[in-house]
Amino acid sequence: MTNEEAIKALKEIKTYTAASLLDELDYVIAIMEKLNKEGIKEPLATDFRYLKVDK
């Protein structure tokens, strides 16, 4: 599964999610979009300990 597919699925799920969980789902979507934008195509297989972080 690609990040784009996961993001699309999360946005579709959002339609059917309880209102009490919308903020959490928006947060997860934002994380996935940021990872994708930063070029992290396989977040589950990425070792984040060695990524350079801009401060």
mmCIF file as gemmi writes it, N, C-alpha and C atoms, coordinates in Angstrom:
data_model
loop_
_atom_site.group_PDB
_atom_site.id
_atom_site.type_symbol
_atom_site.label_atom_id
_atom_site.label_alt_id
_atom_site.label_comp_id
_atom_site.label_asym_id
_atom_site.label_entity_id
_atom_site.label_seq_id
_atom_site.pdbx_PDB_ins_code
_atom_site.Cartn_x
_atom_site.Cartn_y
_atom_site.Cartn_z
_atom_site.occupancy
_atom_site.B_iso_or_equiv
_atom_site.pdbx_formal_charge
_atom_site.auth_seq_id
_atom_site.auth_asym_id
_atom_site.pdbx_PDB_model_num
ATOM 1 N N . MET Axp A 1 ? 0.852 -1.166 0 1 0 ? 1 A 1
ATOM 2 C CA . MET Axp A 1 ? 0 0 0 1 0 ? 1 A 1
ATOM 3 C C . MET Axp A 1 ? 0.902 1.234 0 1 0 ? 1 A 1
ATOM 4 N N . THR Axp A 2 ? 0.527 2.218 -0.764 1 0 ? 2 A 1
ATOM 5 C CA . THR Axp A 2 ? 1.286 3.463 -0.813 1 0 ? 2 A 1
ATOM 6 C C . THR Axp A 2 ? 0.719 4.465 0.188 1 0 ? 2 A 1
ATOM 7 N N . ASN Axp A 3 ? 1.508 5.494 0.481 1 0 ? 3 A 1
ATOM 8 C CA . ASN Axp A 3 ? 1.013 6.565 1.35 1 0 ? 3 A 1
ATOM 9 C C . ASN Axp A 3 ? -0.234 7.203 0.758 1 0 ? 3 A 1
ATOM 10 N N . GLU Axp A 4 ? -0.226 7.405 -0.555 1 0 ? 4 A 1
ATOM 11 C CA . GLU Axp A 4 ? -1.373 8.045 -1.205 1 0 ? 4 A 1
ATOM 12 C C . GLU Axp A 4 ? -2.64 7.214 -1.02 1 0 ? 4 A 1
ATOM 13 N N . GLU Axp A 5 ? -2.504 5.901 -1.132 1 0 ? 5 A 1
ATOM 14 C CA . GLU Axp A 5 ? -3.662 5.017 -0.939 1 0 ? 5 A 1
ATOM 15 C C . GLU Axp A 5 ? -4.155 5.068 0.504 1 0 ? 5 A 1
ATOM 16 N N . ALA Axp A 6 ? -3.217 5.088 1.442 1 0 ? 6 A 1
ATOM 17 C CA . ALA Axp A 6 ? -3.591 5.148 2.859 1 0 ? 6 A 1
ATOM 18 C C . ALA Axp A 6 ? -4.29 6.464 3.181 1 0 ? 6 A 1
ATOM 19 N N . ILE Axp A 7 ? -3.764 7.565 2.653 1 0 ? 7 A 1
ATOM 20 C CA . ILE Axp A 7 ? -4.367 8.882 2.893 1 0 ? 7 A 1
ATOM 21 C C . ILE Axp A 7 ? -5.771 8.931 2.307 1 0 ? 7 A 1
ATOM 22 N N . LYS Axp A 8 ? -5.921 8.411 1.107 1 0 ? 8 A 1
ATOM 23 C CA . LYS Axp A 8 ? -7.241 8.393 0.468 1 0 ? 8 A 1
ATOM 24 C C . LYS Axp A 8 ? -8.224 7.567 1.297 1 0 ? 8 A 1
ATOM 25 N N . ALA Axp A 9 ? -7.788 6.414 1.791 1 0 ? 9 A 1
ATOM 26 C CA . ALA Axp A 9 ? -8.66 5.559 2.603 1 0 ? 9 A 1
ATOM 27 C C . ALA Axp A 9 ? -9.038 6.248 3.902 1 0 ? 9 A 1
ATOM 28 N N . LEU Axp A 10 ? -8.07 6.909 4.541 1 0 ? 10 A 1
ATOM 29 C CA . LEU Axp A 10 ? -8.367 7.623 5.788 1 0 ? 10 A 1
ATOM 30 C C . LEU Axp A 10 ? -9.385 8.733 5.569 1 0 ? 10 A 1
ATOM 31 N N . LYS Axp A 11 ? -9.269 9.436 4.449 1 0 ? 11 A 1
ATOM 32 C CA . LYS Axp A 11 ? -10.225 10.51 4.152 1 0 ? 11 A 1
ATOM 33 C C . LYS Axp A 11 ? -11.616 9.945 3.897 1 0 ? 11 A 1
ATOM 34 N N . GLU Axp A 12 ? -11.684 8.768 3.275 1 0 ? 12 A 1
ATOM 35 C CA . GLU Axp A 12 ? -12.985 8.134 3.057 1 0 ? 12 A 1
ATOM 36 C C . GLU Axp A 12 ? -13.576 7.652 4.384 1 0 ? 12 A 1
ATOM 37 N N . ILE Axp A 13 ? -12.734 7.098 5.241 1 0 ? 13 A 1
ATOM 38 C CA . ILE Axp A 13 ? -13.184 6.629 6.554 1 0 ? 13 A 1
ATOM 39 C C . ILE Axp A 13 ? -13.727 7.799 7.367 1 0 ? 13 A 1
ATOM 40 N N . LYS Axp A 14 ? -13.118 8.961 7.19 1 0 ? 14 A 1
ATOM 41 C CA . LYS Axp A 14 ? -13.522 10.157 7.937 1 0 ? 14 A 1
ATOM 42 C C . LYS Axp A 14 ? -15.015 10.443 7.765 1 0 ? 14 A 1
ATOM 43 N N . THR Axp A 15 ? -15.548 10.136 6.603 1 0 ? 15 A 1
ATOM 44 C CA . THR Axp A 15 ? -16.963 10.363 6.315 1 0 ? 15 A 1
ATOM 45 C C . THR Axp A 15 ? -17.858 9.578 7.268 1 0 ? 15 A 1
ATOM 46 N N . TYR Axp A 16 ? -17.39 8.414 7.693 1 0 ? 16 A 1
ATOM 47 C CA . TYR Axp A 16 ? -18.212 7.516 8.505 1 0 ? 16 A 1
ATOM 48 C C . TYR Axp A 16 ? -17.803 7.477 9.979 1 0 ? 16 A 1
ATOM 49 N N . THR Axp A 17 ? -16.849 8.312 10.353 1 0 ? 17 A 1
ATOM 50 C CA . THR Axp A 17 ? -16.325 8.297 11.712 1 0 ? 17 A 1
ATOM 51 C C . THR Axp A 17 ? -17.198 9.117 12.652 1 0 ? 17 A 1
ATOM 52 N N . ALA Axp A 18 ? -17.26 8.676 13.89 1 0 ? 18 A 1
ATOM 53 C CA . ALA Axp A 18 ? -17.994 9.424 14.915 1 0 ? 18 A 1
ATOM 54 C C . ALA Axp A 18 ? -17.362 10.802 15.085 1 0 ? 18 A 1
ATOM 55 N N . ALA Axp A 19 ? -18.195 11.786 15.321 1 0 ? 19 A 1
ATOM 56 C CA . ALA Axp A 19 ? -17.719 13.168 15.456 1 0 ? 19 A 1
ATOM 57 C C . ALA Axp A 19 ? -16.668 13.298 16.562 1 0 ? 19 A 1
ATOM 58 N N . SER Axp A 20 ? -16.744 12.465 17.571 1 0 ? 20 A 1
ATOM 59 C CA . SER Axp A 20 ? -15.797 12.544 18.682 1 0 ? 20 A 1
ATOM 60 C C . SER Axp A 20 ? -14.381 12.115 18.289 1 0 ? 20 A 1
ATOM 61 N N . LEU Axp A 21 ? -14.229 11.503 17.131 1 0 ? 21 A 1
ATOM 62 C CA . LEU Axp A 21 ? -12.909 11.031 16.687 1 0 ? 21 A 1
ATOM 63 C C . LEU Axp A 21 ? -12.345 11.812 15.511 1 0 ? 21 A 1
ATOM 64 N N . LEU Axp A 22 ? -13.034 12.837 15.067 1 0 ? 22 A 1
ATOM 65 C CA . LEU Axp A 22 ? -12.587 13.573 13.884 1 0 ? 22 A 1
ATOM 66 C C . LEU Axp A 22 ? -11.237 14.261 14.09 1 0 ? 22 A 1
ATOM 67 N N . ASP Axp A 23 ? -11.003 14.844 15.249 1 0 ? 23 A 1
ATOM 68 C CA . ASP Axp A 23 ? -9.72 15.51 15.491 1 0 ? 23 A 1
ATOM 69 C C . ASP Axp A 23 ? -8.566 14.52 15.415 1 0 ? 23 A 1
ATOM 70 N N . GLU Axp A 24 ? -8.743 13.343 15.999 1 0 ? 24 A 1
ATOM 71 C CA . GLU Axp A 24 ? -7.701 12.321 15.971 1 0 ? 24 A 1
ATOM 72 C C . GLU Axp A 24 ? -7.435 11.844 14.553 1 0 ? 24 A 1
ATOM 73 N N . LEU Axp A 25 ? -8.491 11.654 13.787 1 0 ? 25 A 1
ATOM 74 C CA . LEU Axp A 25 ? -8.335 11.205 12.405 1 0 ? 25 A 1
ATOM 75 C C . LEU Axp A 25 ? -7.664 12.281 11.556 1 0 ? 25 A 1
ATOM 76 N N . ASP Axp A 26 ? -8.031 13.537 11.761 1 0 ? 26 A 1
ATOM 77 C CA . ASP Axp A 26 ? -7.366 14.64 11.052 1 0 ? 26 A 1
ATOM 78 C C . ASP Axp A 26 ? -5.872 14.668 11.372 1 0 ? 26 A 1
ATOM 79 N N . TYR Axp A 27 ? -5.519 14.391 12.626 1 0 ? 27 A 1
ATOM 80 C CA . TYR Axp A 27 ? -4.119 14.369 13.051 1 0 ? 27 A 1
ATOM 81 C C . TYR Axp A 27 ? -3.344 13.277 12.303 1 0 ? 27 A 1
ATOM 82 N N . VAL Axp A 28 ? -3.923 12.083 12.222 1 0 ? 28 A 1
ATOM 83 C CA . VAL Axp A 28 ? -3.271 10.974 11.52 1 0 ? 28 A 1
ATOM 84 C C . VAL Axp A 28 ? -3.112 11.295 10.036 1 0 ? 28 A 1
ATOM 85 N N . ILE Axp A 29 ? -4.125 11.881 9.438 1 0 ? 29 A 1
ATOM 86 C CA . ILE Axp A 29 ? -4.046 12.254 8.019 1 0 ? 29 A 1
ATOM 87 C C . ILE Axp A 29 ? -2.941 13.281 7.823 1 0 ? 29 A 1
ATOM 88 N N . ALA Axp A 30 ? -2.842 14.266 8.696 1 0 ? 30 A 1
ATOM 89 C CA . ALA Axp A 30 ? -1.795 15.284 8.592 1 0 ? 30 A 1
ATOM 90 C C . ALA Axp A 30 ? -0.408 14.663 8.7 1 0 ? 30 A 1
ATOM 91 N N . ILE Axp A 31 ? -0.245 13.711 9.609 1 0 ? 31 A 1
ATOM 92 C CA . ILE Axp A 31 ? 1.045 13.024 9.748 1 0 ? 31 A 1
ATOM 93 C C . ILE Axp A 31 ? 1.39 12.28 8.463 1 0 ? 31 A 1
ATOM 94 N N . MET Axp A 32 ? 0.449 11.535 7.944 1 0 ? 32 A 1
ATOM 95 C CA . MET Axp A 32 ? 0.698 10.768 6.715 1 0 ? 32 A 1
ATOM 96 C C . MET Axp A 32 ? 1.042 11.691 5.55 1 0 ? 32 A 1
ATOM 97 N N . GLU Axp A 33 ? 0.333 12.815 5.439 1 0 ? 33 A 1
ATOM 98 C CA . GLU Axp A 33 ? 0.612 13.766 4.352 1 0 ? 33 A 1
ATOM 99 C C . GLU Axp A 33 ? 2.01 14.37 4.51 1 0 ? 33 A 1
ATOM 100 N N . LYS Axp A 34 ? 2.41 14.677 5.736 1 0 ? 34 A 1
ATOM 101 C CA . LYS Axp A 34 ? 3.743 15.244 5.97 1 0 ? 34 A 1
ATOM 102 C C . LYS Axp A 34 ? 4.826 14.223 5.65 1 0 ? 34 A 1
ATOM 103 N N . LEU Axp A 35 ? 4.662 12.997 6.107 1 0 ? 35 A 1
ATOM 104 C CA . LEU Axp A 35 ? 5.633 11.955 5.796 1 0 ? 35 A 1
ATOM 105 C C . LEU Axp A 35 ? 5.77 11.782 4.289 1 0 ? 35 A 1
ATOM 106 N N . ASN Axp A 36 ? 4.649 11.762 3.61 1 0 ? 36 A 1
ATOM 107 C CA . ASN Axp A 36 ? 4.661 11.599 2.158 1 0 ? 36 A 1
ATOM 108 C C . ASN Axp A 36 ? 5.376 12.775 1.495 1 0 ? 36 A 1
ATOM 109 N N . LYS Axp A 37 ? 5.088 13.98 1.949 1 0 ? 37 A 1
ATOM 110 C CA . LYS Axp A 37 ? 5.724 15.184 1.4 1 0 ? 37 A 1
ATOM 111 C C . LYS Axp A 37 ? 7.229 15.161 1.623 1 0 ? 37 A 1
ATOM 112 N N . GLU Axp A 38 ? 7.669 14.621 2.758 1 0 ? 38 A 1
ATOM 113 C CA . GLU Axp A 38 ? 9.097 14.56 3.09 1 0 ? 38 A 1
ATOM 114 C C . GLU Axp A 38 ? 9.805 13.398 2.405 1 0 ? 38 A 1
ATOM 115 N N . GLY Axp A 39 ? 9.064 12.621 1.618 1 0 ? 39 A 1
ATOM 116 C CA . GLY Axp A 39 ? 9.674 11.544 0.849 1 0 ? 39 A 1
ATOM 117 C C . GLY Axp A 39 ? 9.772 10.214 1.57 1 0 ? 39 A 1
ATOM 118 N N . ILE Axp A 40 ? 9.1 10.084 2.697 1 0 ? 40 A 1
ATOM 119 C CA . ILE Axp A 40 ? 9.115 8.82 3.431 1 0 ? 40 A 1
ATOM 120 C C . ILE Axp A 40 ? 7.978 7.969 2.882 1 0 ? 40 A 1
ATOM 121 N N . LYS Axp A 41 ? 8.341 7.071 1.985 1 0 ? 41 A 1
ATOM 122 C CA . LYS Axp A 41 ? 7.341 6.279 1.273 1 0 ? 41 A 1
ATOM 123 C C . LYS Axp A 41 ? 6.911 5.027 2.026 1 0 ? 41 A 1
ATOM 124 N N . GLU Axp A 42 ? 7.754 4.533 2.946 1 0 ? 42 A 1
ATOM 125 C CA . GLU Axp A 42 ? 7.429 3.347 3.726 1 0 ? 42 A 1
ATOM 126 C C . GLU Axp A 42 ? 7.62 3.647 5.21 1 0 ? 42 A 1
ATOM 127 N N . PRO Axp A 43 ? 6.689 4.374 5.831 1 0 ? 43 A 1
ATOM 128 C CA . PRO Axp A 43 ? 6.87 4.785 7.215 1 0 ? 43 A 1
ATOM 129 C C . PRO Axp A 43 ? 7.009 3.622 8.193 1 0 ? 43 A 1
ATOM 130 N N . LEU Axp A 44 ? 6.371 2.51 7.934 1 0 ? 44 A 1
ATOM 131 C CA . LEU Axp A 44 ? 6.466 1.379 8.855 1 0 ? 44 A 1
ATOM 132 C C . LEU Axp A 44 ? 7.83 0.709 8.794 1 0 ? 44 A 1
ATOM 133 N N . ALA Axp A 45 ? 8.549 0.884 7.688 1 0 ? 45 A 1
ATOM 134 C CA . ALA Axp A 45 ? 9.864 0.273 7.525 1 0 ? 45 A 1
ATOM 135 C C . ALA Axp A 45 ? 10.992 1.28 7.733 1 0 ? 45 A 1
ATOM 136 N N . THR Axp A 46 ? 10.679 2.501 8.103 1 0 ? 46 A 1
ATOM 137 C CA . THR Axp A 46 ? 11.68 3.555 8.261 1 0 ? 46 A 1
ATOM 138 C C . THR Axp A 46 ? 12.177 3.604 9.695 1 0 ? 46 A 1
ATOM 139 N N . ASP Axp A 47 ? 13.504 3.681 9.842 1 0 ? 47 A 1
ATOM 140 C CA . ASP Axp A 47 ? 14.114 3.829 11.161 1 0 ? 47 A 1
ATOM 141 C C . ASP Axp A 47 ? 14.304 5.324 11.392 1 0 ? 47 A 1
ATOM 142 N N . PHE Axp A 48 ? 13.41 5.934 12.137 1 0 ? 48 A 1
ATOM 143 C CA . PHE Axp A 48 ? 13.39 7.377 12.334 1 0 ? 48 A 1
ATOM 144 C C . PHE Axp A 48 ? 14.521 7.878 13.232 1 0 ? 48 A 1
ATOM 145 N N . ARG Axp A 49 ? 15.224 6.977 13.883 1 0 ? 49 A 1
ATOM 146 C CA . ARG Axp A 49 ? 16.333 7.399 14.749 1 0 ? 49 A 1
ATOM 147 C C . ARG Axp A 49 ? 17.459 8.054 13.955 1 0 ? 49 A 1
ATOM 148 N N . TYR Axp A 50 ? 17.566 7.732 12.681 1 0 ? 50 A 1
ATOM 149 C CA . TYR Axp A 50 ? 18.696 8.217 11.894 1 0 ? 50 A 1
ATOM 150 C C . TYR Axp A 50 ? 18.323 9.332 10.919 1 0 ? 50 A 1
ATOM 151 N N . LEU Axp A 51 ? 17.107 9.824 11.001 1 0 ? 51 A 1
ATOM 152 C CA . LEU Axp A 51 ? 16.688 10.923 10.131 1 0 ? 51 A 1
ATOM 153 C C . LEU Axp A 51 ? 17.184 12.241 10.681 1 0 ? 51 A 1
ATOM 154 N N . LYS Axp A 52 ? 17.623 13.108 9.786 1 0 ? 52 A 1
ATOM 155 C CA . LYS Axp A 52 ? 18.052 14.44 10.2 1 0 ? 52 A 1
ATOM 156 C C . LYS Axp A 52 ? 16.799 15.294 10.443 1 0 ? 52 A 1
ATOM 157 N N . VAL Axp A 53 ? 16.793 15.975 11.558 1 0 ? 53 A 1
ATOM 158 C CA . VAL Axp A 53 ? 15.651 16.806 11.921 1 0 ? 53 A 1
ATOM 159 C C . VAL Axp A 53 ? 16.088 18.263 11.886 1 0 ? 53 A 1
ATOM 160 N N . ASP Axp A 54 ? 15.394 19.078 11.108 1 0 ? 54 A 1
ATOM 161 C CA . ASP Axp A 54 ? 15.667 20.521 11.07 1 0 ? 54 A 1
ATOM 162 C C . ASP Axp A 54 ? 15.01 21.176 12.265 1 0 ? 54 A 1
ATOM 163 N N . LYS Axp A 55 ? 15.771 22.005 12.962 1 0 ? 55 A 1
ATOM 164 C CA . LYS Axp A 55 ? 15.215 22.677 14.139 1 0 ? 55 A 1
ATOM 165 C C . LYS Axp A 55 ? 15.13 24.154 13.927 1 0 ? 55 A 1
